[in-house]
């Protein structure tokens, strides 16, 4: 593999890794609905603000979310709305896998 290909693939893995955590996946799903401030996300997640801020930083550094300040609050919004396509793909893989497993034991899955 040449260096250019490696760099391109490494950049892709950075984005994928950024959402590869349950809390960050939750944040992305919430930001699909609307913009939220750190305080609102912290309350929904049930964690401390520094932990939530670290998760948001990972997503921001990967280019998945953007932040904007309004008064004392920092609001985040989903920059990469196309992430929904990826989430749909993941759900399809899980559904197919479940159906395949169910067919092995003779069960039907809708």
C-alpha positions in Angstrom: 0.0 0.0 0.0 1.4 3.4 -0.9 1.7 6.3 1.5 -1.2 8.3 0.0 -3.6 5.3 0.3 -2.4 4.7 3.9 -3.0 8.4 4.8 -6.5 8.4 3.3 -7.4 5.2 5.1 -6.0 6.4 8.4 -8.1 9.6 8.1 -11.2 7.5 7.6 -10.4 5.4 10.7 -10.1 8.6 12.7 -13.7 9.5 11.9 -14.9 6.0 12.5 -13.0 5.7 15.8 -14.5 9.0 16.9 -18.0 7.6 17.0 -16.9 4.1 18.2 -17.9 4.7 21.8 -21.4 4.4 23.3 -21.4 7.9 24.8 -20.2 9.5 21.6 -22.7 7.4 19.6 -25.4 8.8 21.9 -24.2 12.3 21.4 -24.3 11.9 17.6 -27.8 10.5 17.8 -29.0 13.4 20.0 -27.4 15.9 17.7 -29.3 14.4 14.8 -32.4 15.8 16.5 -31.2 19.3 17.3 -28.3 21.3 18.7 -27.5 20.9 22.4 -25.3 22.7 24.9 -22.7 20.8 26.9 -24.8 21.2 30.0 -27.9 19.5 28.4 -25.8 16.7 27.0 -24.1 16.2 30.4 -27.5 15.9 32.1 -28.8 13.4 29.5 -25.7 11.3 29.7 -25.5 11.4 33.5 -21.7 11.9 33.5 -19.5 14.8 34.7 -19.0 17.8 32.4 -15.3 17.1 31.9 -15.9 13.6 30.6 -18.7 14.8 28.2 -16.4 17.7 27.0 -13.6 15.1 26.3 -16.1 13.1 24.2 -17.2 16.2 22.3 -13.6 17.1 21.7 -12.9 13.8 20.1 -16.0 14.3 17.8 -15.0 17.8 17.0 -11.3 17.0 16.2 -12.6 14.3 13.8 -14.9 16.8 12.1 -18.1 15.2 13.1 -19.4 18.1 15.2 -19.0 21.8 15.5 -19.3 24.1 18.4 -20.6 27.7 18.8 -20.8 29.9 21.8 -24.0 31.6 22.9 -23.5 33.6 26.1 -21.9 31.3 28.7 -23.0 28.1 26.9 -21.3 26.2 24.1 -23.7 24.5 21.7 -22.8 21.6 19.5 -24.3 20.6 16.2 -23.7 17.7 13.9 -21.4 18.9 11.1 -21.4 15.5 9.3 -25.1 14.8 9.0 -24.2 12.1 6.5 -23.2 10.0 9.5 -26.8 9.0 9.5 -26.2 6.9 6.4 -23.4 5.1 8.2 -25.6 4.5 11.2 -28.3 3.1 8.9 -25.7 0.8 7.4 -24.6 -0.4 10.8 -28.3 -1.1 11.7 -28.7 -3.1 8.5 -25.6 -5.2 9.3 -26.9 -5.9 12.8 -30.4 -6.8 11.5 -28.9 -9.2 8.8 -26.7 -10.8 11.4 -29.6 -11.3 13.8 -31.7 -12.9 11.0 -28.9 -15.2 10.1 -28.4 -16.3 13.7 -32.1 -16.8 14.2 -32.3 -18.9 11.1 -29.6 -21.2 12.5 -31.8 -22.0 15.4 -35.0 -22.1 13.4 -36.6 -18.9 14.6 -38.2 -16.2 12.5 -37.2 -12.5 12.8 -39.3 -9.9 11.2 
